[in-house]
Amino acid sequence: MNKSSNFKGKIFFSAENFATKKTLMSYYAEPLEMSFDQTIMSSFDFLNLNPDEKKQLSSRHRKMLNNYRHINPFALNVDAQEFVESIAKCKSDKIIIHAHDYGAYICLAALYSGKIPSDKKIEFHFESSPLALFPKTFLKNTPKTDHKIVFHVQEDSWLGPFSTLYSNDKIKCFYRPKAA
């Protein structure tokens, strides 16, 4: 699936009793063109980064964060709907989903839409995605309690030094360090 989502990556699926992962969705888009005023440090004050995080926030990081800040909500909605349809077609009632970057946003938008089939028990594993920037407009319905969200933190990830960006008060998940 090629969308204007400003990211590249995949969402992987596996039934609970299968050892292999199957690619459920792939995505790629060119990065956004940024103006100078969109990448200056003061435009990121709303993140409330601690002093150490501010020191590590390079222009590359600011460009990456801007891609998340300026996600096309219509594209995200279409991607989330496609994801819901893929889940509905799955024959297994226990599913494990692995997603990173924009893929985690697709999964979260689907999960909080309330449209994931109620007969599926899903365990989500996310990494390299700034949950703090997930659009509030997509947090419509509280997900079913039988779904589990685990956020893996890799120290060598681009997001590793920015613990402020790992969490979102509205998204309930478990945090686990992951070996590099």
Z-matrix of the N, CA and C atoms (Angstrom, degrees):
N
C 1 1.436
C 2 1.519 1 107.28
N 3 1.296 2 118.31 1 121.48
C 4 1.457 3 123.13 2 177.97
C 5 1.511 4 109.19 3 -107.78
N 6 1.308 5 117.17 4 112.23
C 7 1.458 6 122.76 5 -177.22
C 8 1.519 7 108.84 6 -128.03
N 9 1.317 8 115.84 7 165.36
C 10 1.459 9 119.66 8 177.16
C 11 1.528 10 109.81 9 -86.89
N 12 1.304 11 115.99 10 64.13
C 13 1.454 12 121.55 11 -176.99
C 14 1.522 13 113.34 12 -102.72
N 15 1.332 14 117.63 13 -6.03
C 16 1.459 15 123.30 14 175.25
C 17 1.516 16 114.66 15 70.61
N 18 1.303 17 118.18 16 22.18
C 19 1.447 18 122.16 17 -177.75
C 20 1.510 19 109.93 18 -144.38
N 21 1.323 20 115.29 19 169.31
C 22 1.448 21 119.71 20 170.81
C 23 1.512 22 107.97 21 -133.11
N 24 1.300 23 117.22 22 154.27
C 25 1.446 24 120.22 23 179.77
C 26 1.506 25 112.17 24 153.26
N 27 1.333 26 115.82 25 -165.65
C 28 1.456 27 121.49 26 -177.00
C 29 1.515 28 110.56 27 -145.74
N 30 1.319 29 114.76 28 158.72
C 31 1.458 30 122.65 29 169.39
C 32 1.517 31 104.93 30 -115.24
N 33 1.335 32 116.45 31 126.05
C 34 1.463 33 121.31 32 -178.69
C 35 1.514 34 110.01 33 -106.25
N 36 1.298 35 115.43 34 147.42
C 37 1.451 36 123.41 35 -179.03
C 38 1.518 37 109.06 36 -126.63
N 39 1.309 38 116.94 37 142.25
C 40 1.458 39 120.40 38 168.74
C 41 1.519 40 107.98 39 -149.42
N 42 1.323 41 115.41 40 139.88
C 43 1.452 42 119.46 41 173.51
C 44 1.517 43 106.70 42 -72.63
N 45 1.300 44 117.79 43 153.03
C 46 1.457 45 121.74 44 -173.25
C 47 1.531 46 112.36 45 -56.71
N 48 1.315 47 117.69 46 -34.34
C 49 1.464 48 120.15 47 -176.12
C 50 1.533 49 113.21 48 -92.97
N 51 1.325 50 118.68 49 6.81
C 52 1.457 51 121.61 50 178.50
C 53 1.524 52 110.00 51 -106.71
N 54 1.318 53 115.91 52 140.71
C 55 1.461 54 120.50 53 -179.51
C 56 1.530 55 111.64 54 -86.74
N 57 1.320 56 117.95 55 -19.48
C 58 1.456 57 120.49 56 -176.69
C 59 1.520 58 111.38 57 -96.00
N 60 1.333 59 114.47 58 152.18
C 61 1.456 60 121.12 59 176.86
C 62 1.519 61 108.72 60 -102.84
N 63 1.296 62 116.42 61 141.16
C 64 1.456 63 123.03 62 177.13
C 65 1.525 64 107.50 63 -112.42
N 66 1.327 65 117.76 64 138.51
C 67 1.450 66 120.67 65 176.58
C 68 1.518 67 108.44 66 -71.99
N 69 1.314 68 116.02 67 121.57
C 70 1.455 69 121.60 68 -179.83
C 71 1.519 70 110.48 69 -92.29
N 72 1.334 71 116.85 70 -43.62
C 73 1.459 72 121.88 71 -179.81
C 74 1.524 73 109.17 72 -145.12
N 75 1.318 74 115.87 73 144.46
C 76 1.460 75 122.24 74 172.61
C 77 1.524 76 107.36 75 -125.26
N 78 1.302 77 116.99 76 150.44
C 79 1.451 78 120.23 77 -179.59
C 80 1.518 79 109.53 78 -149.97
N 81 1.310 80 115.27 79 152.45
C 82 1.452 81 121.92 80 177.42
C 83 1.522 82 108.66 81 -159.76
N 84 1.294 83 116.53 82 140.18
C 85 1.462 84 122.15 83 172.69
C 86 1.515 85 108.23 84 -156.46
N 87 1.307 86 114.90 85 157.05
C 88 1.462 87 120.45 86 178.10
C 89 1.520 88 110.26 87 -70.53
N 90 1.331 89 117.82 88 147.15
C 91 1.462 90 120.37 89 177.03
C 92 1.530 91 110.96 90 -63.38
N 93 1.307 92 115.98 91 154.54
C 94 1.458 93 121.64 92 177.56
C 95 1.522 94 110.47 93 -67.56
N 96 1.313 95 115.66 94 148.47
C 97 1.462 96 120.80 95 170.62
C 98 1.522 97 106.54 96 -81.03
N 99 1.315 98 117.00 97 127.58
C 100 1.456 99 121.42 98 -176.50
C 101 1.522 100 110.27 99 -110.50
N 102 1.318 101 114.94 100 137.49
C 103 1.456 102 119.24 101 172.09
C 104 1.525 103 107.62 102 -83.37
N 105 1.297 104 116.45 103 162.37
C 106 1.466 105 121.05 104 -178.27
C 107 1.525 106 111.81 105 -57.76
N 108 1.333 107 117.10 106 -42.77
C 109 1.472 108 119.81 107 -176.88
C 110 1.530 109 112.77 108 -68.30
N 111 1.325 110 118.78 109 -17.30
C 112 1.458 111 121.17 110 177.14
C 113 1.524 112 112.72 111 -81.53
N 114 1.318 113 117.16 112 -14.72
C 115 1.459 114 120.07 113 -177.13
C 116 1.527 115 113.98 114 -113.50
N 117 1.319 116 117.87 115 2.53
C 118 1.465 117 118.35 116 177.71
C 119 1.528 118 109.33 117 -74.96
N 120 1.311 119 116.30 118 151.39
C 121 1.466 120 122.42 119 -174.31
C 122 1.526 121 113.11 120 -55.17
N 123 1.311 122 117.35 121 -38.93
C 124 1.469 123 119.24 122 -176.04
C 125 1.532 124 112.57 123 -65.07
N 126 1.322 125 118.00 124 -21.54
C 127 1.469 126 119.13 125 178.54
C 128 1.531 127 111.78 126 -76.63
N 129 1.335 128 116.79 127 -0.83
C 130 1.470 129 120.99 128 178.60
C 131 1.530 130 111.72 129 -114.91
N 132 1.322 131 117.06 130 12.36
C 133 1.464 132 121.09 131 179.16
C 134 1.526 133 112.18 132 -60.01
N 135 1.321 134 117.49 133 -31.86
C 136 1.464 135 121.44 134 -177.92
C 137 1.529 136 112.44 135 -62.87
N 138 1.323 137 118.24 136 -16.95
C 139 1.464 138 121.65 137 -179.68
C 140 1.528 139 112.64 138 -75.49
N 141 1.329 140 116.56 139 -17.22
C 142 1.472 141 121.55 140 -179.09
C 143 1.532 142 112.14 141 54.91
N 144 1.325 143 115.80 142 44.84
C 145 1.461 144 121.07 143 177.62
C 146 1.519 145 109.77 144 -67.51
N 147 1.323 146 116.43 145 147.44
C 148 1.458 147 119.34 146 176.49
C 149 1.539 148 108.58 147 -77.40
N 150 1.332 149 117.87 148 167.24
C 151 1.473 150 120.20 149 -176.06
C 152 1.542 151 114.23 150 -56.20
N 153 1.333 152 118.03 151 -39.53
C 154 1.467 153 119.91 152 178.33
C 155 1.526 154 111.46 153 -64.91
N 156 1.314 155 116.49 154 -39.98
C 157 1.466 156 120.08 155 179.12
C 158 1.527 157 110.57 156 -65.80
N 159 1.319 158 116.86 157 -40.21
C 160 1.466 159 120.53 158 178.62
C 161 1.523 160 111.10 159 -60.80
N 162 1.335 161 116.80 160 -38.61
C 163 1.470 162 120.64 161 179.09
C 164 1.524 163 111.57 162 -63.14
N 165 1.334 164 116.19 163 -33.28
C 166 1.467 165 120.53 164 -176.22
C 167 1.525 166 113.85 165 -90.62
N 168 1.322 167 117.93 166 -5.08
C 169 1.460 168 121.80 167 -176.52
C 170 1.529 169 110.42 168 -77.94
N 171 1.307 170 115.60 169 90.42
C 172 1.465 171 121.80 170 -178.24
C 173 1.527 172 110.74 171 -79.14
N 174 1.317 173 116.31 172 171.59
C 175 1.473 174 119.73 173 177.70
C 176 1.538 175 110.10 174 -63.91
N 177 1.320 176 117.69 175 -33.29
C 178 1.476 177 120.64 176 176.52
C 179 1.531 178 110.26 177 -63.37
N 180 1.326 179 116.90 178 -43.09
C 181 1.461 180 121.03 179 177.01
C 182 1.530 181 111.03 180 -62.37
N 183 1.337 182 116.23 181 -43.02
C 184 1.463 183 120.14 182 -179.01
C 185 1.525 184 110.76 183 -64.45
N 186 1.307 185 117.24 184 -37.38
C 187 1.471 186 120.01 185 177.17
C 188 1.533 187 110.14 186 -65.86
N 189 1.320 188 116.78 187 -42.39
C 190 1.464 189 120.86 188 178.61
C 191 1.524 190 110.35 189 -62.45
N 192 1.328 191 116.72 190 -45.93
C 193 1.464 192 120.49 191 179.52
C 194 1.530 193 111.78 192 -63.01
N 195 1.316 194 116.90 193 -35.51
C 196 1.466 195 119.49 194 176.73
C 197 1.526 196 111.65 195 -63.67
N 198 1.325 197 116.97 196 -33.79
C 199 1.466 198 119.00 197 176.12
C 200 1.530 199 110.10 198 -60.26
N 201 1.316 200 116.83 199 -39.30
C 202 1.464 201 120.39 200 177.71
C 203 1.528 202 111.54 201 -72.16
N 204 1.322 203 116.70 202 -38.64
C 205 1.475 204 120.67 203 -179.55
C 206 1.516 205 112.21 204 -64.56
N 207 1.315 206 117.14 205 -30.08
C 208 1.464 207 121.25 206 -173.42
C 209 1.527 208 112.54 207 -113.48
N 210 1.309 209 116.18 208 35.48
C 211 1.468 210 120.47 209 176.84
C 212 1.522 211 109.10 210 -63.65
N 213 1.302 212 115.31 211 138.55
C 214 1.460 213 121.07 212 175.44
C 215 1.526 214 108.02 213 -73.82
N 216 1.338 215 118.86 214 111.52
C 217 1.466 216 120.57 215 -176.44
C 218 1.528 217 112.93 216 -63.89
N 219 1.318 218 117.04 217 -29.83
C 220 1.468 219 119.55 218 179.06
C 221 1.524 220 110.82 219 -69.34
N 222 1.334 221 116.57 220 -41.31
C 223 1.465 222 120.51 221 177.50
C 224 1.532 223 109.97 222 -65.84
N 225 1.328 224 117.39 223 -41.62
C 226 1.458 225 120.83 224 178.79
C 227 1.529 226 110.47 225 -62.83
N 228 1.311 227 117.31 226 -40.61
C 229 1.458 228 121.01 227 178.35
C 230 1.528 229 111.54 228 -63.45
N 231 1.326 230 117.19 229 -43.71
C 232 1.467 231 121.79 230 178.12
C 233 1.527 232 110.03 231 -62.65
N 234 1.336 233 116.85 232 -44.89
C 235 1.463 234 120.98 233 179.28
C 236 1.525 235 111.36 234 -62.69
N 237 1.332 236 116.68 235 -41.77
C 238 1.466 237 120.92 236 179.47
C 239 1.527 238 110.84 237 -64.54
N 240 1.336 239 117.39 238 -40.06
C 241 1.463 240 120.93 239 178.76
C 242 1.532 241 110.16 240 -64.60
N 243 1.332 242 116.76 241 -41.23
C 244 1.469 243 120.54 242 177.37
C 245 1.530 244 110.31 243 -62.70
N 246 1.321 245 116.16 244 -38.72
C 247 1.462 246 121.20 245 177.85
C 248 1.533 247 110.45 246 -63.70
N 249 1.333 248 117.51 247 -45.37
C 250 1.467 249 121.76 248 178.22
C 251 1.525 250 110.25 249 -58.35
N 252 1.315 251 116.62 250 -43.02
C 253 1.468 252 120.63 251 179.37
C 254 1.527 253 111.28 252 -63.74
N 255 1.325 254 117.24 253 -37.95
C 256 1.464 255 121.00 254 177.62
C 257 1.525 256 110.97 255 -65.31
N 258 1.317 257 116.71 256 -40.23
C 259 1.466 258 121.04 257 178.11
C 260 1.534 259 109.90 258 -64.99
N 261 1.315 260 116.52 259 -42.79
C 262 1.467 261 121.20 260 -179.05
C 263 1.530 262 111.57 261 -61.27
N 264 1.325 263 117.24 262 -33.66
C 265 1.468 264 121.70 263 -179.20
C 266 1.525 265 112.76 264 -76.64
N 267 1.319 266 116.84 265 -17.38
C 268 1.462 267 120.95 266 -177.79
C 269 1.525 268 109.86 267 -66.89
N 270 1.316 269 115.82 268 133.54
C 271 1.463 270 120.81 269 -178.43
C 272 1.525 271 112.70 270 -77.39
N 273 1.315 272 117.13 271 -27.51
C 274 1.463 273 121.27 272 -178.70
C 275 1.526 274 110.58 273 -76.17
N 276 1.323 275 116.57 274 145.64
C 277 1.462 276 119.83 275 176.32
C 278 1.529 277 112.00 276 -95.97
N 279 1.350 278 117.04 277 -6.72
C 280 1.464 279 121.94 278 174.82
C 281 1.525 280 107.36 279 -121.40
N 282 1.323 281 115.46 280 120.06
C 283 1.465 282 121.17 281 -172.29
C 284 1.524 283 109.82 282 -131.68
N 285 1.324 284 115.66 283 143.21
C 286 1.461 285 121.67 284 173.55
C 287 1.529 286 106.89 285 -116.53
N 288 1.318 287 116.34 286 126.85
C 289 1.462 288 122.84 287 -179.30
C 290 1.525 289 108.59 288 -115.80
N 291 1.320 290 116.80 289 130.41
C 292 1.468 291 122.71 290 174.08
C 293 1.526 292 107.06 291 -115.12
N 294 1.319 293 116.47 292 126.88
C 295 1.460 294 120.25 293 -179.58
C 296 1.520 295 109.94 294 -144.51
N 297 1.312 296 115.12 295 150.19
C 298 1.454 297 119.78 296 176.98
C 299 1.519 298 109.49 297 -136.46
N 300 1.317 299 114.73 298 164.03
C 301 1.451 300 122.71 299 178.60
C 302 1.535 301 110.57 300 50.53
N 303 1.320 302 117.20 301 -130.38
C 304 1.464 303 122.24 302 -178.32
C 305 1.530 304 111.75 303 -61.14
N 306 1.325 305 118.19 304 -26.65
C 307 1.465 306 121.37 305 178.05
C 308 1.516 307 112.24 306 -59.54
N 309 1.331 308 117.31 307 -36.42
C 310 1.467 309 120.64 308 176.87
C 311 1.526 310 110.10 309 -64.81
N 312 1.329 311 117.02 310 -37.16
C 313 1.465 312 120.26 311 177.50
C 314 1.523 313 110.99 312 -65.20
N 315 1.324 314 117.27 313 -40.00
C 316 1.470 315 120.79 314 176.90
C 317 1.530 316 109.66 315 -59.19
N 318 1.317 317 115.84 316 -47.94
C 319 1.470 318 120.76 317 -179.44
C 320 1.525 319 111.35 318 -62.39
N 321 1.328 320 117.00 319 -44.43
C 322 1.467 321 120.44 320 -179.91
C 323 1.525 322 111.59 321 -64.28
N 324 1.328 323 116.78 322 -41.55
C 325 1.470 324 119.67 323 178.44
C 326 1.526 325 110.26 324 -61.94
N 327 1.323 326 117.02 325 -40.62
C 328 1.469 327 120.82 326 177.61
C 329 1.520 328 110.65 327 -67.18
N 330 1.318 329 116.66 328 -45.37
C 331 1.459 330 121.87 329 -177.74
C 332 1.528 331 111.68 330 -61.27
N 333 1.327 332 116.82 331 -45.14
C 334 1.454 333 120.97 332 -177.97
C 335 1.530 334 113.27 333 -83.93
N 336 1.323 335 118.11 334 -1.61
C 337 1.465 336 120.64 335 175.76
C 338 1.524 337 111.37 336 -77.66
N 339 1.335 338 116.11 337 -21.11
C 340 1.457 339 120.35 338 -177.27
C 341 1.517 340 112.91 339 80.89
N 342 1.339 341 117.20 340 10.20
C 343 1.463 342 120.82 341 -175.36
C 344 1.523 343 114.30 342 -101.18
N 345 1.327 344 117.98 343 -3.47
C 346 1.464 345 119.48 344 177.65
C 347 1.528 346 107.74 345 -68.82
N 348 1.328 347 117.59 346 132.38
C 349 1.468 348 120.54 347 -177.52
C 350 1.528 349 111.90 348 -53.03
N 351 1.317 350 116.09 349 135.10
C 352 1.462 351 121.44 350 -175.44
C 353 1.527 352 113.15 351 -72.40
N 354 1.335 353 117.50 352 -13.38
C 355 1.467 354 119.94 353 179.77
C 356 1.525 355 112.64 354 -86.17
N 357 1.323 356 117.84 355 2.99
C 358 1.467 357 122.50 356 -179.10
C 359 1.524 358 110.13 357 -106.42
N 360 1.323 359 115.30 358 133.52
C 361 1.463 360 121.14 359 172.33
C 362 1.524 361 105.74 360 -105.54
N 363 1.330 362 116.26 361 117.50
C 364 1.463 363 120.28 362 -171.70
C 365 1.522 364 110.35 363 -121.66
N 366 1.325 365 114.19 364 136.25
C 367 1.460 366 121.53 365 173.49
C 368 1.521 367 106.53 366 -112.54
N 369 1.335 368 116.27 367 119.11
C 370 1.461 369 122.70 368 -178.77
C 371 1.520 370 109.36 369 -100.57
N 372 1.330 371 116.11 370 136.63
C 373 1.466 372 122.63 371 174.42
C 374 1.524 373 107.09 372 -123.76
N 375 1.332 374 116.09 373 115.88
C 376 1.459 375 122.01 374 -177.55
C 377 1.515 376 110.29 375 -115.28
N 378 1.340 377 115.00 376 151.64
C 379 1.464 378 120.30 377 170.94
C 380 1.514 379 109.75 378 -154.91
N 381 1.324 380 115.26 379 159.62
C 382 1.469 381 124.58 380 177.36
C 383 1.523 382 113.68 381 55.65
N 384 1.302 383 116.52 382 39.50
C 385 1.454 384 120.70 383 179.49
C 386 1.524 385 109.35 384 -135.55
N 387 1.322 386 117.68 385 123.96
C 388 1.467 387 120.12 386 -177.99
C 389 1.535 388 111.19 387 -75.92
N 390 1.318 389 116.13 388 94.42
C 391 1.460 390 121.22 389 -177.73
C 392 1.529 391 111.86 390 -60.31
N 393 1.326 392 116.98 391 -28.39
C 394 1.466 393 120.86 392 -179.55
C 395 1.527 394 111.91 393 -62.48
N 396 1.321 395 118.21 394 -24.08
C 397 1.465 396 121.47 395 -178.32
C 398 1.530 397 113.31 396 -98.51
N 399 1.332 398 117.24 397 4.05
C 400 1.468 399 118.80 398 -179.97
C 401 1.529 400 108.96 399 -61.94
N 402 1.344 401 116.93 400 131.12
C 403 1.475 402 120.03 401 -175.61
C 404 1.531 403 113.07 402 -59.91
N 405 1.318 404 115.64 403 125.80
C 406 1.467 405 121.52 404 -178.76
C 407 1.526 406 112.39 405 -61.67
N 408 1.314 407 117.38 406 -27.73
C 409 1.465 408 120.49 407 -179.16
C 410 1.523 409 112.61 408 -64.19
N 411 1.321 410 117.45 409 -18.40
C 412 1.469 411 121.01 410 179.94
C 413 1.530 412 112.41 411 -92.19
N 414 1.308 413 117.59 412 -4.26
C 415 1.465 414 120.81 413 179.94
C 416 1.531 415 108.80 414 -91.51
N 417 1.336 416 115.60 415 65.45
C 418 1.463 417 122.19 416 -172.66
C 419 1.515 418 113.64 417 -83.32
N 420 1.313 419 117.15 418 -49.99
C 421 1.457 420 122.18 419 -175.19
C 422 1.526 421 110.14 420 -123.55
N 423 1.313 422 116.14 421 141.31
C 424 1.457 423 120.12 422 176.03
C 425 1.524 424 107.75 423 -68.60
N 426 1.339 425 117.36 424 129.81
C 427 1.465 426 119.05 425 -179.00
C 428 1.528 427 111.79 426 -66.32
N 429 1.312 428 113.64 427 160.61
C 430 1.461 429 119.98 428 177.66
C 431 1.526 430 109.02 429 -61.44
N 432 1.313 431 116.66 430 146.07
C 433 1.458 432 120.76 431 -176.79
C 434 1.524 433 113.03 432 -70.95
N 435 1.335 434 118.49 433 -16.98
C 436 1.458 435 119.10 434 -178.75
C 437 1.532 436 112.54 435 -85.10
N 438 1.319 437 117.51 436 5.11
C 439 1.461 438 121.34 437 173.16
C 440 1.528 439 107.93 438 -97.90
N 441 1.302 440 115.90 439 142.98
C 442 1.464 441 121.21 440 -177.92
C 443 1.527 442 108.47 441 -120.25
N 444 1.329 443 116.99 442 137.15
C 445 1.462 444 122.29 443 177.12
C 446 1.520 445 108.19 444 -119.26
N 447 1.323 446 115.73 445 124.67
C 448 1.463 447 121.77 446 176.94
C 449 1.527 448 107.14 447 -120.72
N 450 1.324 449 116.01 448 126.84
C 451 1.455 450 121.03 449 178.03
C 452 1.521 451 108.08 450 -106.39
N 453 1.330 452 116.48 451 115.63
C 454 1.461 453 122.13 452 179.95
C 455 1.529 454 108.87 453 -92.20
N 456 1.310 455 115.30 454 134.20
C 457 1.456 456 121.20 455 179.90
C 458 1.525 457 108.78 456 -113.42
N 459 1.321 458 115.91 457 117.63
C 460 1.460 459 120.79 458 175.16
C 461 1.524 460 107.95 459 -100.89
N 462 1.312 461 115.43 460 128.03
C 463 1.464 462 119.20 461 -178.89
C 464 1.515 463 112.62 462 -61.99
N 465 1.344 464 117.54 463 -31.79
C 466 1.463 465 119.78 464 -178.00
C 467 1.531 466 112.50 465 -89.29
N 468 1.315 467 118.04 466 4.42
C 469 1.458 468 122.72 467 176.52
C 470 1.526 469 109.65 468 -72.44
N 471 1.315 470 117.39 469 156.69
C 472 1.469 471 120.80 470 176.48
C 473 1.532 472 110.37 471 -60.00
N 474 1.333 473 116.95 472 -27.00
C 475 1.452 474 122.25 473 -177.97
C 476 1.534 475 112.32 474 -88.63
N 477 1.333 476 116.79 475 -13.04
C 478 1.461 477 122.90 476 -175.00
C 479 1.521 478 116.12 477 -47.26
N 480 1.344 479 119.57 478 -48.01
C 481 1.464 480 119.70 479 -175.95
C 482 1.536 481 114.71 480 -75.90
N 483 1.328 482 118.26 481 -3.40
C 484 1.463 483 121.06 482 -171.47
C 485 1.526 484 111.99 483 -114.69
N 486 1.321 485 116.28 484 70.72
C 487 1.465 486 120.57 485 -177.22
C 488 1.530 487 112.45 486 -61.34
N 489 1.314 488 118.13 487 -24.79
C 490 1.460 489 121.77 488 176.56
C 491 1.533 490 111.27 489 -59.45
N 492 1.316 491 116.53 490 -29.84
C 493 1.462 492 120.88 491 -176.21
C 494 1.522 493 113.76 492 -87.63
N 495 1.328 494 118.40 493 -5.29
C 496 1.466 495 121.48 494 -177.80
C 497 1.515 496 113.21 495 -72.59
N 498 1.316 497 117.25 496 -28.28
C 499 1.463 498 118.45 497 -168.73
C 500 1.522 499 112.90 498 -118.24
N 501 1.318 500 113.00 499 158.49
C 502 1.450 501 123.23 500 176.80
C 503 1.527 502 105.03 501 -141.98
N 504 1.314 503 117.27 502 127.83
C 505 1.469 504 120.78 503 -176.37
C 506 1.522 505 113.22 504 -57.62
N 507 1.308 506 117.84 505 -26.85
C 508 1.468 507 122.00 506 -176.99
C 509 1.530 508 112.94 507 -89.26
N 510 1.324 509 117.29 508 -15.61
C 511 1.468 510 121.43 509 -177.48
C 512 1.520 511 108.39 510 -105.10
N 513 1.299 512 116.22 511 114.36
C 514 1.465 513 121.68 512 -178.55
C 515 1.524 514 109.31 513 -93.29
N 516 1.334 515 115.89 514 119.85
C 517 1.460 516 119.48 515 179.20
C 518 1.521 517 110.30 516 -151.85
N 519 1.326 518 113.91 517 167.40
C 520 1.469 519 121.95 518 175.85
C 521 1.520 520 106.60 519 -96.96
N 522 1.336 521 117.45 520 142.70
C 523 1.462 522 122.38 521 179.17
C 524 1.523 523 108.38 522 -109.13
N 525 1.327 524 114.80 523 131.14
C 526 1.463 525 119.81 524 178.43
C 527 1.517 526 109.95 525 -135.37
N 528 1.330 527 115.96 526 132.02
C 529 1.468 528 117.98 527 172.47
C 530 1.518 529 108.99 528 -68.84
N 531 1.301 530 116.42 529 148.09
C 532 1.455 531 120.78 530 179.82
C 533 1.525 532 108.05 531 -127.59
N 534 1.302 533 115.62 532 133.58
C 535 1.467 534 120.28 533 -179.30
C 536 1.517 535 109.63 534 -64.00
N 537 1.315 536 115.95 535 143.96
C 538 1.476 537 121.40 536 -178.92
C 539 1.495 538 112.17 537 -70.50
